[in-house]
Amino acid sequence: MSFDYLRILTIIHFASLGGLLFYGLHRLWLIACWYKERRKKHSAISPFSLVDFPVVTIQLPLYNERFVAARLIEFAARLEWPKDKLEIQVLDDSTDDTNSIVDETVNRLALEGVNIGVFRRGHRQGYKAGALQEGMAHAVGEFIAIFDADFLPQPDFLVRTVPCFSDPKVGMVQARWTFLNAEASWLTGVQSLLLSPHFGIEHRVRCGRNLYFNFNGTAGIWRRSAIESAGGWKADTVTEDLDLSYRAQLQGWKFIYRDDIAVPSELPVTLAAFRSQQQRWAKGSIQTARKILPRLFTSPLPFAVKVEAAAHLLANLGWLLGALTTFTLYAAIMWRVGIGPYQLLKIDLPLLAGTSLAILMYFFAYTLVSGSARLLRWLPLLPVFGIGMAPSIALSVIKGSLSKGGYFERTPKFGLQGNQPPPLAAFLYRQKAIPYLAMNTLFLCYSLLPVIFSWQRGTWLAIPFLALFPAGFMLVILKDIADMVQNRRS
């Protein structure tokens, strides 16, 4: 490599580390705010009297959900609400045998007196956003609750969320996700650790401090007029829920997060499924940032709200910064080789360690204080797993910065609980793994170069730190291979 090329990559390396450091500091700020929120006393919400029950529409968007469609519909039918005030819409865009499963379940429940109907469009235009928007055109409810296929709404969900709308300014109420199969594997354990603080810390802090936060696409309920006043569901991002959330709040609607209301759900059990889910979330958040931030920055909102909203919408840039840090590490070492072999220990290691410790402290504090100590066993895997996943998700961040909308790839769901294995028919939901195997193998080989260099130079203290990078790529490679073997056996 030429001297100038090495210098440019070194500048990118330290700029990326600096960005990650700010990300870590933001996590620490969230923890500090969270501790304050936990000490606040929140007033109880009084339930409705029988004469106050409004009409509620339940929307169940489905696409090829043969393993979970019937279960979801059954759970929706068990919601405690006056039958004459409850409507269930099954928005079924499926192209497989899910259609017959849905029809059988809906017909049986209809005969039992449940107000339920199936809406089929015959196409996937607009994907989930398109289905929700078309369903709303036929809905009769003043409030609209939405549940994805792998969620299990508890019977008292409406009884506990609808009273929050006694304040006419409230436009959406989001419940907390819990996970039915968090104990299935290290992958689902890590996902549970990653997602739980998103609700328990981020949503709680943002709601408590009147900052912007988002509807998570499911396990929440909207005031219909809030959706309509914000312009309805749009498909120009692949995170229609995040987009609508910000548009509604910019219209002045207030959002409420209920940490005390839990809705069980299923976590992806294969790395390919998890990767595609995270790629969609990352791509969509950047698309939403491009769309919303110009409008938000020119609004009369308080400065603190604008800054936190930007941090929220741009958080997935962390994946890109992580990938850039990995890619430029070897160049940064080579460019400074003449300064001394321990230069890495004096600058790079403290910077990355400080960032990693700040982020790990965020998860550690949550698990310790919230009573989720069982998740602590997955904490050491987080930095390694994050390194291995960063390049593939960074690609989606770049795509999101350059394009609108895109293909909405569903996340496979199998109706799993505990440590149940996927059903034999799981092979029907194959997802891309081979291109990422090839890419991660290249990154694995490249990430070994700094380790070899430090070994040759005798910088022994740096080797454990540098070894985290190839370990991350090895972890995701082995998981992809294991999933492919399991799939072939199925």
N, C-alpha and C positions, 0 to 999 in steps of 0.2 A: 504494500500500500504506500502511496505517496505521502509525504509529510503533510501537505495541505488537506488531503482527504482524511487523514487521521485526525487532524485538528478539528475539522468540521464535525466528524463523528463524535469527538470528545465533547465538543460544545453541546451537541444534541443530547449526549449522555447525561451531562450535568443539568441541562435544562429539564430533562425528563425526571431526574431525581428530585429537582426542585419542585416540579409539579406534584409528584407523589408526596413530597413532604407537606405541601399545603393540603393535600387530600387527607393525610394523617392528622394534621392539626384540626381540620374540620371535624373529623371523627371524635377527637378529644373534646371539642366544643360541644358536640351533641351529647357526650357523656355527662359533662358538667350541667347542661340544661336538663337532662333527664333526671339527675339526682334532685334538682329543684322541683321538677314536675311531680316527682313521687311524693314530695312532702306537702303538696297542695291538697286541700280538701275540696272534692268535687260534689256539687249538689246533686241530689237524686232526681231522676226524671220520673214524674208521675205517670202512671198508665192511663190509657184512654178508658172512658166509660163506654158501655156498649153502644150508646147512641152516637158516639164519636168515630166509630170505625169507618175509615175511608175505603174506597175501592182500590185494591192493589193488584197489579199485574205481575206475574212471575214469568220472566223470560229465560228459557233454557236453550242457548245456541249449541247445536250439535253438528259435527261433521265426521262421519265414519267412526262412531263411538260404540261399536258393537259390544264391548265388554262392560260398559258403564252406563249406557243410555237408560236401560230399564231401572236401574238402581236410583239414578238421579230423579227420574220422573216420580218414582214411588216416594222418595223423600220429600219432593216438592208437594205432593198431594197430602202429606201428613202435617203440613204447616198449620198451626193453630190460628184460624181466622174464620169469621163467618162465611159460610159457603157462598152466600149471595153477594159477598163483597170481595171475592177472590177469583181471579182469572189466571190460568196457566197457559202460556204459549210455548209449545215445543217448536223451535225454529230449526228445522231439520234440512240441512243442505247435503245430506249424505248421498254417496253414490254406491254404497255396498249394502249388505244385508241389515244394516242398522235401520233402514226404512221399515222392514217387516217387524223388527223388535219394537220399534217406537209405536207402530200402528197397533200391535197386539196389546201393549201396555196401556196406551191411551184409550183404546176402545173399552177395555175392561174397567178402567177407572171412571170413564164417562158413564157406564152403566151403573156404577156405584154412586153417581150423583155429583162427581167432581166436574167443575166447569173447566174443561181442558180441551185444547184444540191443537192441531198440527198445521204448521205453515211451511210450505215447500216452494222454493223459487225456481228450481230447475237449473240453477247456475250458481256460481260463487262470486259474482261481481260484487266488489267491495268487501268480500270475505265476511268476517264476523261483524264489522261495522255495518255492512250492507244488510245483513240479516237482522240486526237489532233495529236499524232504522225502518226497514220495511215492516217488521213486527209491530213497532210502535205506532205505525200508521193505522193498524187495526186494533190496537190496545184500547181498553176502556178505563184502565186504572189511572188514578190521580198520582199514584206512586208506582215505580217500576223497580223490582228486585231482579238481580241477574246472578245466575249460578252457572259456572262452567261444568263440563261433564263429569269431572272427577271430584266434585265437591258434594258434601252431605249436609245440607241445611238442617239445623236442628228444629224441632217443632215450635219452639218459642222464639224463633228468629224475628218474625214480624212483630210479635207482642213486645219485644224488647227494643226494636229499632224504630218502628213507626212513631212512638211517642217523642222521639228526638225532633220530629218535624213540627212540634207544637210552636216552635219559633219559626215564623214565616220566612226568615232569612236563610234557613237551613236548606241546602239543595241536595246534599248527599250524605249518607252515613255508611262508613266502611267498618266491617268487622275484622277481627284478627284471624289469620290462617293458622290452623294447626295441621299436623302431618300424620297420616295413618300409617305410613311405612318408613318412618325415620330410622327405625332399627334394622332395616333390611340389609344394609351394606355400609361400607365407609363412604360411598358416594352419596347415599341418601342422608347419612349422618352429617356430612359436610354441608349439604344443601340446607338441612334444617338449621345448622349453625349460622349459615349465611343469611337466611331469610327471616329468622325469628327476630333479630334486632331491627330489621327494617320496619316491622310493625311495632314491636315493644319499645324501641327508642325513637326512630325517625318519625313515624306517624304520631306518636304520643307527644314528642317535643313540638313538632310543627303545628299540630292541632292546638296544644296548650298555649303556644305563643302567638297564635293567630297568623301563622305563616302558611304558605301554600303547600299542600300535599295532594296526593292523587288517589282516585278510585283505582283499585287494582284489577279491574276487569271482571271481578266475580266476588261473591260474598259481600255485596253491598246493595244499597237501595237508594234510588234517586227520586227526587220530586220531578214529575214529568215536565213541569214548566221550566225547570232549571235546564234540562236537556234542550228543550225547544228554544229558549231564549239565547242559548249559547250557539245555536246553529245546527244542532243535531249531531248524529254520528257521522264522522268523515273517514275516508279510507286513504287520505293522502299521506298518512304515516302508518307504520305497522304496529303502533301502540295507540290504537284509537281511544283507549281508556285514559291514558296520560294526556293526550291532546284535548279531549273533551273536558277533563278535569281543570286544566288551566284556562280554557276558554270560559268555562262556567264561573270560575273564581274571579276572572277578570270582569265578568258581568256583575260582580258583587255578591255572588252566592257564598254562603258559609258552609264549610265541610266539617263533619264531626267524625272522630275516630273512637270506636268503642273497643277498648282492649279487653273488656270483661265478656265480650261476646265472641265465642270461638266457633269457627266453621271448619271441620276436618276436611282434608284434601289429600291428594296423592302426589308424591314426588316422582320425577322421572327416574327410572331404574337403570338406564343405559347412559353411557357417556355421550353417545351421539344425540340422544333425545335432550339431555341437559344442555349440550352445546348449542343445538338449534334453538332452544328456548332462550338461552342467554344471548345468542346472536340477534334474535328478533327484538328482545328488550333493549339491547345496546343500540342497534340500528334505529329503532323507533324513538328512543329517547333523544338521540342526536337530531333526527328529523323534526321532532317536536321542538327542540331547542331552536333550530333554524327558523321554524315557523312562528314560535311564540315569543322568543326573547326580544326581538325588535319592538313588538307591540308592548311587551311588559316594561321595557326600559323607558319608553316614552310615556308611560302611564303615570298618574299622580300618586302611585303607591309609595309607602315609606321606603326609604333606602334599604333598611334591613330586610324587608320582604323581597325586594328585587335581588339583593345579593344572595340570599338563601335560596331563592327560586333558581337562580343561575347555577349555584352549586349543586342543587338537586338535579336539574336537567342535564348538566354536563358531567355528572359523576362517572359515567361510563367511559369518559376520556382516560380514566385511570387504567383501563385495560390497554389502551394505545400507549400510554406512558410506560407501562410495565414492559410491553413488547419492545419499545424503543430502547429502554434501559438494557434489556437482554441483548438486543442486536448490536448495541454500541459498546458493550462492556469490554470486549477484547481490544477494540480499537483504542479505547480510553487508556487501557493498560499499556499498550504498545507505544502510544504517543509519549507517555511519561516514563518510558523505561530508563532513560538516562538520569532521571531524578533520583532513583533509588528503588529497590525492590519492595520497601515497606510503605511506599506512597499510597498504595491501595488501602492499607490499614489505617492511614491517617485521615483520608478524605472519603473515599467511596464507602468503606465499611460503616463509619459512623452515620453517614447520610442515609444509607439504605436500612441500616439497623434501626435508626431513629424512626423512619417511616414505618417499617414493619412492626416495631414495638407499639407505635401509636395505634395502628390498625388492629393489632392483636389485643391491645388493651380494651378497645371498643367491644370486641366479642367476649373477652374475659370478664369485663365488668358486667355485661348483660347476663351471662350464664351464672355468675356468682350471686348477683343480687336478685335475679328473677326466679331463682329456684330451679334452674335448668342445668345443674352441675354435671349431669350425665353427658352433656354436649362437650365438656372440657376435653374429653379424650380425643376429639377431632381437631382441637386447636393447633397442635403442631403440624397438621397436614395442610393448613390453610396457605401459608406462604409457598410451599412446594406446589400445591395444586394450582394456586393462582399463577405461578410462573408458567406452568405447563399449558394453562388455558388461554393465557394472554394473547398469543399471536392469532389464534383462530377468531377470538372475539374482537380483537383490534381490527381485523378485516371488515367486520360488520360496522364498526364505528366509522371507518373510512367510507364505506358504502352509504351509510346514513348521512354523511356530510356532503355527499355528491348527488343524491337522488331523493325522489319522493316516492312514497308508497312502496310497493313491491309485493312479492308472493308471501302470503301468510301460511307458514308451515305449521301444521298442528303438532302438538306434543303428544305422543302415544300414551294412552291411559289403559290400565288393565284391571282396575278394581282391586288393587292389592292392599292388604293390611298386614301389619307386623312384618315378619320376614318371609312372607309368601314369595315364591319365585314367579316370574311371568308365566302366563299360560302357554301351552304348546303352540298356539296359533299366533304367538307374538311375532313370528317371522313375517307376518303379513304387513307389519309396520316397519319394515327395514328403512334405515336412514343412512345417509352418507357417512362413511368412516375412512375409506381407503385414501381419499385425497388428503385428509388431515393426518393420517398415519405417515404418508410420505413427507408432508410438510414438517411434522414434529420430529421425524427421524433426521431430517436435515438440521433442524435446530438443535437436536441432541448432539450431533457430531460437532456443530459449531460451538456449542456451549462447553464442550470438553477442552477447547483450545486454551481458555484462561487457566483451567485447572492444570493442564500439562505445562503451561508456561510458568506458573507459580511453583510447580514441582521442580522444574529444571532450575529455577532461580533460588530454590531453597526457602521460599516465603511460606513456611509451613502453617502459620496462623491464618493465612488467607484461604487455604485450601478448603476447610469445612464450609466457609461462607460461599465460595465459588462453586462448590459441589452441589449446592441447592438448585442451581440452574439445570444441569443435566438430570438431577433427580426428579425435577418437575416434569420434564419431557418424557423421562422413562416411565413415570407414574401414569400419565395419560396414554402413552403408547400401549402399555401392558393392559390397561383397562379396556381400550378399544379392541385389542386382540381377544381378550377374554370374552367381551360381549359378542364379537363376531363368531367365536367358537360356540358359545351358548346358542346363538341364533341358528347356526348350521345344525346343531344337534336337534333343535326344535323342528 
